[in-house]
Amino acid sequence: MRLSQALLAVIAASAASAFQTHVSRPHTMAGSSTTSLNAFHLKEGETRNMFEGPRPLVKERDACGVGFIANTNSGDEFGTHKVLAQGLHALDCMEHRGACGGDGISGDGAGIMTQIPWKLFKDYRSDNCPQPGVGMVFLPQEESRRNEVKEAIEKVCEANELEFLGWREVPVDPSTLGPQAEAVVPSMWQMFVKAPALLEDNEETRDGFERTLYLVRRRIAVELKAAGLLVKDDGSEEVYFASFSSQTIVYKGMVQGCVLPQFYKDLQNEDF
């Protein structure tokens, strides 16, 4: 019990630092007068406030942990699975930067962004479309509503000259989730689109394609909201794009870092 309380205290202290905005820290040394070390300016007439603490601590604004791993020596288009494995290990090592749910398994969120693993998506590539746009989308659990959302998304893509290539259901293992996360887990899908005809599918026009994908992503949200398909009756979002790009992809969820590769089976695939 004492160990659990200590761990909770460390996590709480880390998270609390993100909300601190002002501090006045009096320091008194033997033989010297009291001085005030302020990390932020106090309001007129204010001598202290509830955010008192050492400047190096209270200036910390972000409680999240971020890591970056790359293979700079490989010329292989697909890199190696070892890079992904090391990235997932790094994510696991940052468990102390997140929080654990009351069920002891669910987390407050963890994820990883990588280059798109084209070997996994070979069925959606062709000679005239080697690098399609790939969307990682969280969709409604209920099938009929999910199909309505899919249809609306496809119409927006086609209206913006993005040839829709297909859907892929992301292979997952819900049994690895905690009760809290499993109760609200969405249906995970990936979508694939071809660049507009006016944009050649090459590195020179890649930035233009990325801008198009971003704008279409925003347009999809507008159309879904207008159709009443974006949020549930309780106001919570039912559709979410984790990523939509021809270069990178995001795998994320309301899990602890160590659970992410157990939940997403793609992350265990040697072709990733």
Disulfide bonds with the S-S distance in Angstrom:
none
